[in-house]
Amino acid sequence: MIDVFCAVLLDFLTGDPPNFPHPIRWMGALIAAEENLVRSYARTDRGGRAGGLLIVLFNLCVAFGVPWLLLRTFRRVSPPTYHVLNVYLLYTCLAARCLRDEAVAVLKALEQGIKGARHRLSYIVGRETSHLNETEILRATVETVAENTADGVIAPLLYAMIGGAPLALAYKMVNTMDSMLGYKNEKYRVLGFFPAKADDFWNYVPARLSGILMNLSCVFRFNVKDGFRIMLRDRKNHKSPNCAYPEGAAAGLLGIQLGGDNVYFGEVVRKPTIGDATRPLECQDIRRTIEIMFRAECLLLLIFLAFRW
């Protein structure tokens, strides 16, 4: 339990330092190599889909098995080393500070000019940003923080509380596979089928829990009634079965509208809206969404503490 709190504190204080040894980067390199391998051998849709399934199964075994074996070994031979390694692995699964820093960087760039803000936003979103206006930049940033409250903060923390660092890293592997292979375009339609489905499955509970935590943590701060109402009303207004829950909670709490059409890899992707446009988006909404993210994280920690006390 103490290791989890130490990892959260370390993430809050340091974020994701550049060039720091990071398991998620190693996961990305492994997935890229596997993609090249599968594409060199798979000649049919069935072969490509089978290759995607093998990638998922193999990577889950690696992501869970390697840290489990390391932690089990060090727990026996050197308990202090075990705790240091455990905190480090848990810390690398969390992204709250990184999300905060990247979102604030977009906000600061926007204050200097829209061109720089578009470029900075491109670091954290998959959509094309070169044509976005100020409102669209704000919307994209709020959506990113809200969505990643689920898969970058609440989900890894929840899995860490259930199964320790090995389960949290297994989740991060699923999430990384989806971010690299789970696109719904012609290139990844076959190979990315199982990585995308795995991500949907692993995020099913965390996404819904995230929406609930975001609302409950803001009882005395934002419009919780609309937060729950919009989350439930617009829960299906997204191509993902999970993303609309945290985005809907944020939209309702802040009284803004998210969603709508975006451009990915030169193709317009039609999306329904989430929330009601009771007021226009403003720069402060980015900081408000960051606050909601940290509130939800703190509430989950308090719940964890209450159950473990």
LINTARA-V868742 format. One record per run of one state. SS is the DSSP state (@ for helix, = for strand, . for the rest). FROM is the first residue (numbers start at 0). LEN is the number of residues. Records with the same first field share a line. If there is no record, write none. Layout:
BEGIN
SS = FROM-LEN ; FROM-LEN
END
This chain:
BEGIN
. = 0-1 ; 14-8 ; 41-3 ; 77-1 ; 93-2 ; 112-1 ; 121-12 ; 181-11 ; 216-7 ; 233-9 ; 254-3 ; 259-2 ; 264-2 ; 269-3 ; 274-9 ; 308-1
@ = 1-13 ; 22-19 ; 44-33 ; 78-15 ; 95-17 ; 113-8 ; 133-48 ; 192-24 ; 223-10 ; 242-12 ; 283-25
= = 257-2 ; 261-3 ; 266-3 ; 272-2
END
